[in-house]
Amino acid sequence: MTLLLAISLVFLAQSVTAAPRDISAVKRILVFGDSLSAGFGLKSSEAYPALLTQKLRDTGLNYEITNASQSGGTTAGGVQRLGPHLKRKIDIFILELGINDAFRGVPIAQIRNNLQEIIDRVKAKNPNARIIVCGMQLPNYAADDYVFGFGQLYADLAAKNNAALIPYFLAGVGGDPNLNQPDRVHPNAAGQKILAENVWRILEPIAREVATAEAPARVQ
């Protein structure tokens, strides 16, 4: 009976030791974009957020990526659908929206205001969240004020919010028929690999910094 009690106590001690595995140690990245980030026409495993997940693992960084992107997504739609994604903690927020607005000719000020509202709401719930803004550009078929203003709004938004900026999210991919699907708009699997590199250059140092940041001292 004594031996049985001793064995039981050992198992109890092991279970108590294992229990405190704190899942809060896992940092969370929310990717909030449109079809470019959703991986339109591809397997989810081929979209760049999934490729970033593998890069983080290979680097030994403990992150979980949620891809909350929606094909056809606009900035106004982003404002509307953001709420449920704010129920969980966000450590890094990757914002990739606006190109569908531009294709519709939505005023620059409206696009900027919608993106700012999204950032404001993320920061209200997650004051320490790091923001990464994916810069977009329109094809240079008309070098008018709208084309310039659209490209500039992302740099302005990043500067205003002390956010990191990917100057041109589609760099090396946009306009290349070998890296896009037949519609010439959506990156193919090879193009998504380049998008992953574009984001990774900005994300990696931020992810390392966030991962090694000191946790706040516990109140005794």
Secondary structure, 3 states (H helix, E strand, C coil): CHHHHHHHHHHHHHHHHHCCCCHHHCEEEEEEECHHHHCCCCCHHHCHHHHHHHHHHHHCCCEEEEECCCCCCCHHHHHHHCHHHHCCCCCEEEEECCHHHHHCCCCHHHHHHHHHHHHHHHHHHCCCCEEEEECCCCCCCCCCHHHHHHHHHHHHHHHHCCCEEECCCCCCCCCCHHHECCCCCCECHHHHHHHHHHHHHHHHHHHHHHHHCCCCCCCC
